[in-house]
Amino acid sequence: MIHKEILEDLLKDASCMNDGSCNGGNWCILRELIPYIQIDDRMAEQMILIYDYKFMESKRLGFDIGKERAFMEFIQKYGKKFAESYSDGKKNGELFEAVFGVKKEHNEEDIRRHIANN
């Protein structure tokens, strides 16, 4: 099961956090449901990195590469690096940098803007 600290770290860029609707104890569907879908910290971190990869590669190529391609390419290109880099409690930004070799410069709002413009 995902730990509260990891969930909060992963949600920090979520649009509901940025607009304040999840802050101050307000109800948030992600915060409420994720702990109950039997996803552990490692899988949650990997899913976010695949989401990041999809955004970066789609932006670089100028078209949406799709979820399936993003998943397959991430596993092929970065799966081993993820396995070597992952450790319990490592923050998403640190893991992103360890896997991709660069600091994370985008957030969920950047991803949503990119999707809206394409």
C-alpha positions as CSV (number, residue, x, y, z in Angstrom):
1,M,0.0,0.0,0.0
2,I,1.2,3.5,-0.8
3,H,2.6,5.5,2.2
4,K,1.0,8.9,2.9
5,E,4.3,10.7,2.5
6,I,4.8,9.3,-1.0
7,L,1.2,10.0,-2.0
8,E,1.5,13.6,-0.8
9,D,4.8,14.0,-2.7
10,L,3.2,12.7,-5.9
11,L,0.2,14.9,-5.5
12,K,2.1,18.1,-4.9
13,D,2.0,19.1,-8.6
14,A,-1.6,18.0,-9.1
15,S,-3.9,20.7,-10.4
16,C,-6.2,20.4,-7.5
17,M,-3.3,21.2,-5.2
18,N,-2.4,24.2,-7.3
19,D,-5.9,25.7,-7.3
20,G,-6.4,25.1,-3.6
21,S,-9.3,22.7,-3.9
22,C,-7.4,19.9,-2.2
23,N,-5.7,22.1,0.4
24,G,-7.0,22.8,3.8
25,G,-8.6,19.4,4.4
26,N,-10.9,19.6,1.3
27,W,-12.0,16.3,-0.2
28,C,-9.8,15.1,-3.1
29,I,-10.7,12.0,-5.1
30,L,-7.1,11.1,-5.8
31,R,-6.1,11.4,-2.1
32,E,-9.2,9.3,-1.1
33,L,-9.0,6.6,-3.7
34,I,-5.3,5.9,-4.4
35,P,-4.6,4.3,-1.0
36,Y,-7.4,1.8,-1.7
37,I,-6.4,0.5,-5.1
38,Q,-3.6,-1.6,-3.8
39,I,-0.7,0.3,-5.4
40,D,2.5,0.4,-3.6
41,D,5.1,3.3,-3.5
42,R,7.3,1.7,-6.1
43,M,4.5,1.3,-8.6
44,A,3.1,4.8,-8.0
45,E,6.5,6.3,-8.6
46,Q,7.1,4.3,-11.8
47,M,3.6,5.3,-13.1
48,I,4.4,9.0,-12.5
49,L,7.8,8.7,-14.3
50,I,6.0,7.0,-17.3
51,Y,3.5,9.9,-17.3
52,D,6.5,12.3,-17.3
53,Y,8.2,10.4,-20.1
54,K,5.0,10.5,-22.2
55,F,4.9,14.3,-21.8
56,M,8.6,14.9,-22.5
57,E,8.7,12.6,-25.5
58,S,5.4,13.8,-27.0
59,K,6.6,17.4,-26.6
60,R,9.9,16.6,-28.2
61,L,8.3,14.9,-31.2
62,G,5.4,17.3,-31.5
63,F,2.6,14.7,-31.2
64,D,1.1,12.5,-28.5
65,I,3.0,9.2,-28.4
66,G,0.2,7.5,-26.5
67,K,0.1,5.5,-23.2
68,E,1.1,2.2,-24.6
69,R,4.2,3.5,-26.5
70,A,5.2,5.5,-23.5
71,F,5.0,2.5,-21.2
72,M,6.9,0.2,-23.6
73,E,9.6,2.8,-24.3
74,F,10.0,3.7,-20.7
75,I,10.5,0.1,-19.7
76,Q,13.0,-0.5,-22.5
77,K,15.0,2.7,-22.1
78,Y,14.7,3.4,-18.4
79,G,13.4,0.3,-16.6
80,K,16.8,-0.9,-15.5
81,K,17.8,2.6,-14.4
82,F,14.5,2.9,-12.4
83,A,15.2,-0.4,-10.7
84,E,18.7,0.6,-9.8
85,S,17.7,4.1,-8.6
86,Y,14.5,3.4,-6.7
87,S,14.7,3.2,-2.9
88,D,11.9,3.5,-0.3
89,G,11.3,7.1,0.7
90,K,13.1,8.7,-2.2
91,K,11.2,11.8,-3.4
92,N,9.8,11.9,-6.9
93,G,12.1,14.8,-8.0
94,E,15.2,12.9,-6.8
95,L,14.0,9.7,-8.6
96,F,13.2,11.7,-11.8
97,E,16.8,13.1,-11.8
98,A,18.4,9.7,-11.1
99,V,16.4,8.0,-13.9
100,F,16.4,10.7,-16.6
101,G,19.7,12.5,-15.7
102,V,18.1,15.9,-15.5
103,K,16.1,17.9,-13.0
104,K,12.3,17.9,-13.4
105,E,11.3,21.2,-14.8
106,H,7.7,20.6,-15.7
107,N,4.6,20.1,-13.6
108,E,1.1,18.9,-14.2
109,E,-0.1,22.3,-15.3
110,D,2.6,22.3,-18.1
111,I,1.4,18.9,-19.2
112,R,-2.3,20.0,-19.3
113,R,-1.3,23.1,-21.3
114,H,0.6,21.0,-23.8
115,I,-2.3,18.6,-24.2
116,A,-4.8,21.5,-24.7
117,N,-2.6,23.0,-27.4
118,N,-2.2,19.8,-29.4
